[in-house]
Amino acid sequence: MGASGLGSGLAKCINLSNLTLNLHNNKIGDEGASCLGSGLVKCINLSNLTLNLCKNQIGDEGVSGLGSALAKCINLSNLTLYLNNNEIGDEGASGLYSALAKCIDLSNLTLNLLCNQIGDKGASGLGSALAKCIDLSNLTLDLLSNQIGDEGASGLGSALAKCINLSNLKLNLCCNQIGDEGASGLGSALAKCINLSNLELSLGNNKIGDEGASGLGSALAKCINLSNLTLDLHGNQIGDEGASGLDSALAKCINLSNLELSLGQKQFICFQL
């Protein structure tokens, strides 16, 4: 029975609108994840869903099946999905993203995919899919400890720039393989998020140097409506030149009122600028 039985049971709850389901650290696998999703499809009035499936041996097939099912939850507006510490690669991530793109009424999304095997293709695909969620205003993406490089970071940012109603973004890309090009590209793309007012951007433990730090800062300075910024760049290769360039650039954020900046050993925290 397990996850399959749970899915069958949930399918009978046709009036369910709010659901929190914590199944972390089990052995659900691909089949169980797909069956669970199939059950949720029948919950036609579901609008708020929190689903924790971290540490469950779920791979590409399972997450694609789960995503396809969630795409049929046509009234879903708030979704929190924990899929960290599984076995998800680019193929599975792309399947999940394509499905989420069909959740056109989503306004709040938290997606935790840390410690999987997602690369550039998967990261770019995620952004492209989310760009179709036109009502999305609050987004939390945790992609820590995957295999994302410059191409993936730039592609993710370029697609997110199309989320025209996005006002609050938390993006964790720590412990990937992002260098100067990726950091600058990501910043340039985010600068096009014209309604972005609150940004938490974590890029620690990558391969970003002086050029990338300065480029990122110069780009973020163009976020004209940005009022609150938390920027984590610890554990990179940023020297005095990069720190100075970043500092000078961020000083041009005319509407910025709260800034927290971490560069590892060099850390500056400023409030109410």
C-alpha positions in Angstrom: 0.0 0.0 0.0 2.2 2.9 1.3 2.2 6.0 -0.9 -0.1 4.3 -3.4 -2.7 3.6 -0.8 -2.4 7.2 0.5 -2.9 8.5 -3.0 -6.1 6.4 -3.4 -7.4 7.7 -0.1 -6.8 11.3 -0.9 -8.6 10.9 -4.2 -11.8 10.5 -2.2 -11.4 13.8 -0.5 -13.1 15.8 -3.3 -13.7 18.9 -1.1 -10.2 19.2 0.2 -8.8 22.7 -0.3 -5.8 22.8 2.0 -3.3 19.9 2.4 0.0 19.6 4.2 1.7 16.2 3.7 5.0 15.3 5.3 6.6 12.1 4.0 10.2 13.0 4.3 12.9 10.3 4.7 11.0 7.3 3.5 11.4 4.9 0.5 8.6 6.2 -1.8 10.5 6.0 -5.0 9.3 6.8 -8.5 6.2 4.6 -8.5 5.0 5.9 -5.1 5.5 9.5 -6.1 3.5 9.0 -9.4 0.7 7.2 -7.6 0.6 9.9 -4.9 0.2 12.5 -7.6 -2.5 10.6 -9.3 -4.5 10.7 -6.1 -4.0 14.4 -5.7 -5.4 15.0 -9.2 -8.9 14.0 -7.9 -8.7 16.7 -5.2 -10.3 19.1 -7.7 -10.8 21.9 -5.1 -7.2 21.9 -3.9 -5.8 25.4 -3.7 -3.1 25.2 -1.0 -0.6 22.3 -1.0 2.6 21.6 1.0 4.2 18.4 0.1 7.5 17.2 1.7 9.1 14.3 -0.2 12.7 14.9 0.6 15.0 11.9 1.0 12.7 9.4 -0.8 14.8 7.9 -3.6 12.7 9.7 -6.2 14.3 10.0 -9.7 13.4 11.5 -13.0 10.4 9.3 -13.7 8.8 9.8 -10.3 9.1 13.6 -10.3 7.8 13.9 -13.9 4.8 11.8 -12.9 4.2 13.9 -9.9 4.5 17.1 -11.9 2.1 15.9 -14.6 -0.5 15.1 -11.9 -0.1 18.5 -10.1 -0.6 20.3 -13.5 -4.2 19.0 -13.4 -4.9 20.6 -10.1 -6.4 23.6 -11.9 -7.2 25.6 -8.7 -3.8 25.4 -7.2 -2.6 28.9 -6.1 -0.1 28.1 -3.3 2.4 25.3 -3.7 5.3 24.3 -1.4 7.2 21.3 -2.7 10.2 19.7 -1.0 12.1 17.4 -3.2 15.6 17.8 -1.9 18.1 15.0 -1.4 16.6 12.8 -4.1 18.0 11.5 -7.4 16.5 14.1 -9.8 18.5 15.1 -12.9 17.8 17.4 -15.9 15.2 15.1 -17.4 13.1 14.9 -14.3 13.5 18.5 -13.5 12.4 19.4 -17.0 9.3 17.2 -16.7 8.4 18.8 -13.4 8.9 22.3 -14.7 6.8 21.7 -17.9 4.0 20.5 -15.7 4.2 23.5 -13.3 4.0 25.8 -16.3 0.4 24.6 -16.6 -0.5 25.7 -13.1 -1.4 29.1 -14.4 -3.1 30.3 -11.2 0.0 29.9 -9.0 0.8 33.0 -7.1 3.1 31.6 -4.4 5.6 28.8 -5.1 8.4 27.3 -2.9 10.4 24.7 -4.7 13.3 22.9 -2.8 15.5 20.8 -5.1 18.8 21.1 -3.2 21.2 18.1 -3.3 20.0 16.6 -6.6 21.8 16.3 -10.0 20.3 19.2 -11.9 22.6 20.9 -14.4 22.4 23.8 -16.9 19.6 22.3 -18.9 17.5 21.7 -15.9 18.1 25.2 -14.5 17.3 26.9 -17.7 14.2 24.8 -18.2 12.9 25.7 -14.8 13.0 29.4 -15.5 11.3 29.0 -18.9 8.5 27.1 -17.3 8.0 29.5 -14.4 7.8 32.4 -16.9 4.5 31.0 -18.0 3.1 31.3 -14.4 1.9 34.9 -15.1 0.4 35.4 -11.6 3.5 34.3 -9.7 4.4 37.0 -7.2 6.3 35.1 -4.5 8.9 32.6 -5.4 11.5 30.6 -3.4 13.9 28.4 -5.3 16.5 26.3 -3.5 18.9 24.7 -6.0 21.9 24.4 -3.6 24.4 21.7 -4.3 23.5 20.7 -7.9 25.6 20.9 -11.1 24.6 24.4 -12.4 27.2 26.4 -14.3 27.2 29.8 -16.1 24.8 28.7 -18.8 22.2 27.5 -16.4 22.5 30.5 -14.1 22.1 32.9 -17.0 19.3 30.9 -18.5 17.4 30.7 -15.3 17.7 34.5 -14.8 16.6 35.3 -18.3 13.5 33.3 -18.0 12.6 34.6 -14.5 12.8 38.1 -16.0 9.6 37.3 -17.8 7.7 36.7 -14.5 6.3 40.2 -14.8 4.4 40.1 -11.4 7.3 38.7 -9.4 7.9 41.0 -6.3 9.5 38.6 -3.8 12.3 36.2 -4.8 14.5 33.9 -2.8 17.1 32.1 -4.9 19.7 29.8 -3.5 22.4 28.7 -6.0 25.2 28.0 -3.5 27.6 25.2 -4.1 27.2 25.0 -7.8 29.7 25.8 -10.6 28.8 29.4 -11.4 31.6 31.8 -12.5 31.9 35.4 -13.6 29.8 35.0 -16.7 27.0 33.3 -14.9 26.9 35.8 -12.1 26.8 38.8 -14.4 24.2 37.1 -16.7 22.0 36.3 -13.7 22.2 39.8 -12.4 21.5 41.4 -15.8 18.4 39.2 -16.2 17.1 39.9 -12.7 17.4 43.7 -13.4 14.6 43.2 -15.8 12.2 42.0 -13.1 10.6 45.4 -13.0 8.4 44.7 -9.9 11.0 43.0 -7.8 11.2 44.7 -4.4 12.6 41.9 -2.1 15.5 39.8 -3.2 17.5 37.1 -1.3 20.3 35.8 -3.6 22.7 33.2 -2.4 25.7 32.4 -4.6 28.1 31.2 -2.0 30.8 28.5 -2.8 30.9 29.0 -6.5 33.6 30.3 -8.8 32.9 34.0 -8.9 35.7 36.4 -9.1 36.2 40.2 -9.2 34.6 40.6 -12.7 31.6 38.6 -11.8 31.0 40.4 -8.5 31.3 43.8 -10.1 29.0 42.8 -13.0 26.4 41.4 -10.6 26.4 44.6 -8.6 26.2 46.8 -11.6 23.2 44.8 -12.9 21.4 44.7 -9.6 21.8 48.5 -9.3 19.3 48.7 -12.2 16.6 47.0 -10.2 14.8 50.3 -9.7 12.1 49.0 -7.3 14.4 46.9 -5.1 14.0 47.9 -1.5 15.4 44.9 0.4 18.4 42.9 -0.7 20.3 40.0 0.9 23.3 39.0 -1.1 25.5 36.0 -0.1 28.8 35.6 -2.0 30.9 33.8 0.6 33.4 31.2 -0.4 34.1 32.6 -3.9 37.3 34.1 -5.4 36.4 37.8 -4.9 39.3 40.1 -4.0 39.5 43.8 -3.0 38.8 45.0 -6.5 35.6 42.9 -6.8 34.4 43.9 -3.3 35.0 47.6 -4.1 33.2 47.3 -7.4 30.3 45.6 -5.9 30.0 48.1 -3.1 30.1 51.1 -5.5 27.5 49.5 -7.7 25.0 48.7 -4.9 25.4 52.3 -3.6 23.5 53.3 -6.8 20.4 51.3 -5.8 18.3 54.5 -5.3 15.4 52.8 -3.5 17.3 50.3 -1.5 16.5 50.6 2.2 17.9 47.4 3.7 21.0 45.6 2.6 22.8 42.5 3.9 26.0 41.6 2.1 28.2 38.7 2.9 31.6 38.0 1.2 32.9 35.5 3.7 35.8 37.0 5.5 34.8 40.4 4.2 31.3 41.0 5.5 29.3 44.2 5.4 25.9 44.5 7.0 23.9 47.7 6.5 20.4 48.4 7.5 18.0 51.3 6.7 20.2 52.9 4.0 
